[in-house]
């Protein structure tokens, strides 16, 4: 097995890393204090990302994207993960599920999003439907018009919708029927492309979150929103399968982001342990500090190898749900342990706003929740282990 990065991959790491250091990091404190990204700053960063060829790196080259493979995208996400989401999301990686667009949808949604002319968000979670996606109450009822064309009428509420306040349209998942399963009736889910300026759509800022200030989560309220059938993404009732087809990539994104952030935190802890003195010597000479640093470094290496292996398997067409779940589970939980221990290394100063450690500590917590909680990842993994045994 070859573990060394290729020349192209090293160039990707260097290019994205430099962009983070020069164009994103200098604004981190401002965004943290404002809990917002000023519109002119957001526009400037997007323009620079497009000029640098970093925009839509996850999209195929033949539609204007970067055309990177899964390992390349994982390296991009790792480097972007070293700064907060409010800034890194401006170097947009459109939702992979947009590649399911067909016909006019490509010209209206996919291609403008790849070019940076439009911005998307993903609307799946509801107040009563988080991990249990198929229990969602947002519904789209199909009606046949007098002209023979079909329309869907959308009603319901979504919440925890990231950066919907900066998006032009949403990928909305709604129930369009039911089916009987071994566990009773379950919703059939369908995906829709919904312009956020459509009559009946309301976007509200959600509750303030302690993680990733400036990266807002929102509520979307749909009241008798009429959608032509042409805004359905994929087949009716197949949205759950469509979602599952692309979720593996989003879980690798969380894993890679967690690795990048953990690397940043470990470097800060190492510098502190080498420079901070107590009892006439650097605190890093005490085993109570140095041994945890060794554990942090080991966990980080393990998380990175697990994630890059899953990405490599995705490029080979052999990645399973278990591979993505393992990477997301281990990397996000390792990040939590590493940031907590880093804060302990800094002692009382770790909790002070003058240093970024408390920020990374707060930001780390959400990685174990979004894109599938740790419990859901464990369910996926254990199911894959037990089902072949008939359990």
C-alpha positions as CSV (number, residue, x, y, z in Angstrom):
1,X,0.0,0.0,0.0
2,X,1.2,3.5,-0.8
3,X,0.7,6.1,2.0
4,X,2.5,9.0,0.4
5,X,0.6,11.8,-1.2
6,X,1.1,12.4,-4.9
7,X,2.6,15.7,-6.2
8,X,-0.9,16.8,-7.2
9,X,-2.3,16.0,-3.7
10,X,0.5,17.9,-2.0
11,X,-0.2,20.9,-4.2
12,X,-3.9,20.7,-3.2
13,X,-2.9,20.7,0.5
14,X,-0.5,23.6,0.0
15,X,-2.9,25.7,-2.0
16,X,-5.9,25.3,0.3
17,X,-3.8,25.6,3.4
18,X,-2.3,28.9,2.2
19,X,-5.8,30.2,1.3
20,X,-7.0,29.4,4.8
21,X,-4.1,31.1,6.4
22,X,-4.2,34.3,4.3
23,X,-7.8,34.7,3.3
24,X,-9.9,33.1,6.0
25,X,-8.0,33.0,9.4
26,X,-7.4,36.8,9.5
27,X,-11.2,37.3,9.8
28,X,-11.9,34.6,12.4
29,X,-11.9,36.9,15.4
30,X,-14.2,39.4,13.7
31,X,-16.7,36.7,12.7
32,X,-16.6,35.3,16.3
33,X,-17.4,38.7,17.8
34,X,-20.1,39.6,15.3
35,X,-21.7,36.1,15.1
36,X,-22.0,37.0,11.4
37,X,-20.0,37.4,8.2
38,X,-20.3,40.9,6.8
39,X,-21.8,40.6,3.2
40,X,-18.9,42.5,1.6
41,X,-16.4,40.1,3.2
42,X,-18.4,37.0,2.1
43,X,-18.6,38.3,-1.4
44,X,-14.8,39.0,-1.4
45,X,-13.9,35.6,-0.1
46,X,-16.1,33.9,-2.7
47,X,-14.6,35.8,-5.5
48,X,-11.1,35.0,-4.4
49,X,-12.0,31.3,-4.0
50,X,-13.4,31.2,-7.5
51,X,-10.3,33.0,-8.9
52,X,-8.0,30.5,-7.1
53,X,-9.9,27.6,-8.6
54,X,-11.1,26.3,-5.2
55,X,-14.8,26.8,-5.7
56,X,-17.0,23.7,-6.2
57,X,-14.0,21.4,-6.0
58,X,-16.3,18.4,-5.3
59,X,-18.2,18.8,-8.6
60,X,-17.3,17.1,-11.9
61,X,-14.9,19.0,-14.2
62,X,-17.2,18.8,-17.2
63,X,-19.8,21.0,-15.5
64,X,-17.2,23.6,-14.2
65,X,-16.3,22.0,-10.9
66,X,-12.8,21.1,-9.6
67,X,-13.2,17.4,-10.6
68,X,-11.3,16.2,-7.5
69,X,-11.7,12.6,-6.5
70,X,-12.8,11.6,-3.0
71,X,-9.2,11.6,-1.6
72,X,-8.6,15.0,-3.0
73,X,-11.8,16.4,-1.6
74,X,-11.0,14.9,1.8
75,X,-7.7,16.7,1.8
76,X,-9.5,20.0,0.9
77,X,-11.9,19.5,3.7
78,X,-9.1,18.7,6.1
79,X,-7.4,22.0,5.4
80,X,-10.6,24.0,5.4
81,X,-11.4,22.4,8.7
82,X,-8.6,24.3,10.4
83,X,-10.9,27.4,10.5
84,X,-14.6,27.9,11.4
85,X,-17.5,26.9,9.3
86,X,-18.8,30.5,8.8
87,X,-15.6,31.2,6.8
88,X,-14.9,27.9,5.2
89,X,-18.4,27.5,3.8
90,X,-17.7,30.5,1.6
91,X,-15.3,28.3,-0.3
92,X,-18.4,26.5,-1.4
93,X,-18.8,22.8,-2.0
94,X,-22.3,22.5,-3.3
95,X,-24.5,19.6,-2.1
96,X,-23.4,16.5,-3.9
97,X,-27.1,15.5,-4.3
98,X,-27.5,18.3,-6.9
99,X,-25.8,16.0,-9.4
100,X,-29.1,14.3,-9.6
101,X,-30.5,17.3,-11.4
102,X,-31.9,16.6,-14.9
103,X,-32.9,18.7,-17.9
104,X,-33.9,22.3,-17.0
105,X,-32.9,21.7,-13.4
106,X,-29.3,21.6,-14.4
107,X,-29.5,25.1,-15.9
108,X,-31.6,26.5,-13.1
109,X,-29.9,25.0,-10.1
110,X,-26.9,22.8,-10.6
111,X,-24.7,24.9,-13.0
112,X,-25.3,28.3,-11.4
113,X,-24.4,26.8,-8.0
114,X,-21.2,25.4,-9.4
115,X,-20.4,28.8,-10.9
116,X,-21.1,30.6,-7.6
117,X,-24.1,32.5,-8.9
118,X,-26.5,30.7,-6.7
119,X,-26.2,29.1,-3.2
120,X,-27.9,26.0,-1.9
121,X,-28.9,24.6,1.5
122,X,-30.1,21.2,2.6
123,X,-33.5,21.0,4.4
124,X,-34.1,17.6,6.0
125,X,-34.3,17.9,9.8
126,X,-37.5,18.8,11.6
127,X,-38.4,19.6,15.3
128,X,-39.9,16.1,15.5
129,X,-37.7,14.3,13.0
130,X,-34.0,14.3,13.5
131,X,-32.3,10.9,13.4
132,X,-35.7,9.3,12.5
133,X,-35.9,11.0,9.1
134,X,-38.9,9.0,7.9
135,X,-41.1,10.4,10.7
136,X,-41.0,13.8,9.1
137,X,-44.3,15.7,9.0
138,X,-43.5,18.1,6.2
139,X,-45.7,16.9,3.4
140,X,-46.0,17.6,-0.4
141,X,-49.4,16.7,-1.8
142,X,-49.7,16.1,-5.5
143,X,-52.5,17.9,-7.4
144,X,-53.3,17.5,-11.1
145,X,-54.1,20.7,-12.9
146,X,-56.7,21.4,-15.6
147,X,-53.9,21.7,-18.1
148,X,-52.7,18.2,-17.3
149,X,-49.7,19.4,-15.4
150,X,-49.0,18.3,-11.9
151,X,-48.2,20.5,-8.9
152,X,-47.1,19.7,-5.4
153,X,-48.4,21.7,-2.4
154,X,-45.8,21.8,0.3
155,X,-46.6,22.4,4.0
156,X,-44.4,22.0,7.1
157,X,-41.4,23.2,9.0
158,X,-37.7,22.4,8.9
159,X,-35.1,23.5,11.5
160,X,-31.4,23.3,12.1
161,X,-31.0,24.2,8.4
162,X,-27.4,25.5,8.1
163,X,-26.8,28.9,6.3
164,X,-30.3,29.0,4.9
165,X,-30.1,32.8,5.4
166,X,-27.4,32.9,2.8
167,X,-29.0,30.5,0.3
168,X,-31.1,31.1,-2.8
169,X,-32.8,27.7,-2.8
170,X,-33.1,24.6,-0.6
171,X,-33.1,20.9,-1.3
172,X,-36.2,20.0,0.7
173,X,-37.2,16.5,1.7
174,X,-40.9,15.9,2.3
175,X,-43.3,13.0,2.8
176,X,-45.4,12.2,-0.3
177,X,-47.1,9.0,0.8
178,X,-46.6,5.9,3.0
179,X,-45.5,2.3,2.7
180,X,-45.9,-0.7,5.0
181,X,-42.7,-2.0,6.5
182,X,-41.9,-4.7,9.1
183,X,-42.0,-1.9,11.6
184,X,-45.3,-0.5,10.5
185,X,-46.2,2.4,8.1
186,X,-43.3,4.6,7.1
187,X,-43.3,7.8,5.0
188,X,-42.2,7.8,1.5
189,X,-39.8,10.7,1.0
190,X,-39.4,12.9,-2.0
191,X,-36.8,15.6,-2.7
192,X,-37.7,19.0,-4.1
193,X,-35.8,22.1,-5.3
194,X,-37.4,25.0,-3.6
195,X,-36.5,28.7,-4.4
196,X,-36.5,30.5,-1.1
197,X,-38.3,33.5,-2.6
198,X,-41.3,31.3,-3.6
199,X,-44.6,32.6,-2.1
200,X,-45.4,30.7,1.1
201,X,-41.7,30.2,2.1
202,X,-40.4,31.9,5.2
203,X,-36.8,31.8,6.4
204,X,-36.2,32.6,10.1
205,X,-33.0,32.7,12.1
206,X,-33.0,29.8,14.6
207,X,-31.7,29.8,18.2
208,X,-28.2,31.0,18.7
209,X,-25.7,28.1,18.7
210,X,-22.5,28.0,20.8
211,X,-20.7,26.2,18.0
212,X,-19.5,27.9,14.8
213,X,-20.6,31.5,15.5
214,X,-21.4,33.3,12.2
215,X,-22.6,30.0,10.7
216,X,-26.3,30.3,11.3
217,X,-28.9,27.6,11.6
218,X,-32.3,28.6,10.5
219,X,-36.0,27.5,10.3
220,X,-37.8,27.1,7.1
221,X,-41.6,27.4,7.2
222,X,-43.7,26.2,4.2
223,X,-47.3,27.3,3.9
224,X,-49.2,26.1,0.9
225,X,-46.1,26.4,-1.3
226,X,-47.0,25.4,-4.8
227,X,-44.2,23.6,-6.7
228,X,-44.4,22.4,-10.3
229,X,-43.6,18.8,-10.8
230,X,-40.4,19.9,-12.6
231,X,-39.0,20.9,-9.3
232,X,-39.1,17.4,-7.9
233,X,-35.6,16.0,-7.7
234,X,-35.5,12.4,-8.8
235,X,-38.5,10.0,-8.6
236,X,-41.4,10.5,-6.3
237,X,-41.0,8.4,-3.1
238,X,-37.3,7.8,-3.8
239,X,-35.9,10.7,-1.9
240,X,-34.7,8.5,1.0
241,X,-32.6,6.4,-1.4
242,X,-31.4,9.5,-3.1
243,X,-30.3,11.0,0.2
244,X,-28.5,7.8,1.2
245,X,-26.6,7.8,-2.1
246,X,-24.9,11.0,-1.2
247,X,-24.8,10.9,2.7
248,X,-21.5,8.9,2.7
249,X,-19.7,11.9,1.1
250,X,-21.1,14.3,3.7
251,X,-20.0,12.0,6.5
252,X,-16.5,11.9,5.1
253,X,-16.6,15.7,5.0
254,X,-17.3,15.8,8.8
255,X,-14.5,13.3,9.4
256,X,-12.0,15.3,7.4
257,X,-13.1,18.6,9.0
258,X,-12.7,17.1,12.4
259,X,-9.1,15.9,11.5
260,X,-8.1,19.4,10.3
261,X,-9.4,21.1,13.4
262,X,-7.8,18.5,15.7
263,X,-4.5,19.1,14.0
264,X,-4.8,22.8,14.6
265,X,-5.7,22.3,18.2
266,X,-2.8,19.8,18.8
267,X,-0.3,22.2,17.3
268,X,-1.5,24.9,19.7
269,X,-1.3,22.6,22.7
270,X,2.2,21.5,21.7
271,X,3.4,25.1,21.4
272,X,1.9,25.9,24.8
273,X,3.4,22.8,26.4
274,X,6.9,23.8,25.0
275,X,6.7,27.4,26.0
276,X,4.7,27.6,29.3
277,X,6.9,27.1,32.3
278,X,6.0,26.0,35.8
279,X,8.4,24.8,38.5
280,X,11.3,26.2,36.4
281,X,10.7,24.0,33.3
282,X,8.3,23.8,30.4
283,X,5.1,22.0,31.4
284,X,5.5,19.6,28.5
285,X,8.3,17.9,30.5
286,X,5.7,16.7,33.0
287,X,4.3,13.4,32.1
288,X,0.8,14.6,33.2
289,X,1.0,16.9,30.2
290,X,3.3,15.0,27.7
291,X,1.5,11.7,27.9
292,X,-1.9,13.1,27.0
293,X,-0.2,14.9,24.1
294,X,1.1,11.5,22.9
295,X,-2.4,10.1,23.1
296,X,-3.8,13.0,21.2
297,X,-1.3,12.6,18.4
298,X,-1.9,8.9,18.1
299,X,-5.7,9.4,18.0
300,X,-5.3,12.0,15.3
301,X,-3.2,9.7,13.1
302,X,-5.6,6.9,13.5
303,X,-8.6,9.1,12.6
304,X,-6.8,10.4,9.5
305,X,-5.8,7.0,8.3
306,X,-9.4,5.7,8.8
307,X,-10.8,8.6,6.9
308,X,-8.4,8.6,4.0
309,X,-8.9,4.8,3.7
310,X,-12.7,5.4,3.4
311,X,-12.1,8.1,0.8
312,X,-9.8,5.8,-1.2
313,X,-12.4,3.1,-1.1
314,X,-15.0,5.6,-2.4
315,X,-12.7,6.3,-5.3
316,X,-12.5,2.5,-6.0
317,X,-16.3,2.2,-5.8
318,X,-16.1,-0.1,-2.7
319,X,-16.9,2.2,0.2
320,X,-19.7,1.0,2.3
321,X,-22.0,2.8,4.8
322,X,-20.0,1.2,7.5
323,X,-16.7,2.7,6.2
324,X,-18.2,6.2,6.2
325,X,-19.8,5.7,9.6
326,X,-16.6,4.5,11.1
327,X,-14.7,7.5,9.8
328,X,-17.3,10.0,10.9
329,X,-17.7,8.4,14.3
330,X,-14.1,8.0,15.2
331,X,-12.8,11.3,13.8
332,X,-15.6,13.4,15.4
333,X,-15.2,11.8,18.8
334,X,-11.4,12.0,18.6
335,X,-11.8,15.7,17.9
336,X,-13.9,16.0,21.1
337,X,-11.3,14.3,23.2
338,X,-8.4,16.2,21.7
339,X,-10.0,19.6,22.1
340,X,-11.0,18.8,25.7
341,X,-7.4,17.7,26.6
342,X,-5.9,20.7,24.8
343,X,-8.0,23.0,26.9
344,X,-6.8,21.1,30.0
345,X,-3.2,21.6,28.8
346,X,-3.8,25.4,28.7
347,X,-5.3,25.3,32.2
348,X,-7.4,28.3,33.1
349,X,-6.2,30.3,30.1
350,X,-7.9,27.7,27.8
351,X,-11.3,29.0,28.8
352,X,-10.4,32.6,28.1
353,X,-11.8,34.3,25.0
354,X,-8.4,35.9,24.3
355,X,-7.2,32.5,23.1
356,X,-8.9,30.4,20.4
357,X,-8.9,27.1,22.4
358,X,-12.3,27.7,24.0
359,X,-13.7,28.4,20.5
360,X,-12.3,25.1,19.1
361,X,-13.7,23.3,22.1
362,X,-17.2,24.7,21.6
363,X,-17.1,24.2,17.8
364,X,-16.0,20.5,18.2
365,X,-19.2,19.5,20.0
366,X,-21.5,19.7,17.1
367,X,-19.5,17.3,14.9
368,X,-20.8,14.4,16.9
369,X,-24.4,15.4,16.1
370,X,-24.9,16.7,12.6
371,X,-24.8,14.5,9.5
372,X,-25.9,11.6,11.7
373,X,-25.3,11.4,15.5
374,X,-22.6,9.2,17.0
375,X,-25.4,6.9,18.0
376,X,-26.7,6.6,14.4
377,X,-23.1,5.8,13.2
378,X,-22.8,3.1,15.9
379,X,-26.2,1.7,14.7
380,X,-25.0,1.6,11.1
381,X,-21.7,-0.2,12.1
382,X,-23.3,-2.7,14.5
383,X,-26.0,-3.5,12.0
384,X,-23.4,-4.3,9.3
385,X,-21.7,-6.6,11.8
386,X,-24.8,-8.5,13.0
387,X,-27.0,-8.8,10.0
388,X,-24.7,-11.3,8.2
389,X,-25.1,-13.5,11.3
390,X,-28.9,-13.3,11.2
391,X,-29.2,-11.0,14.2
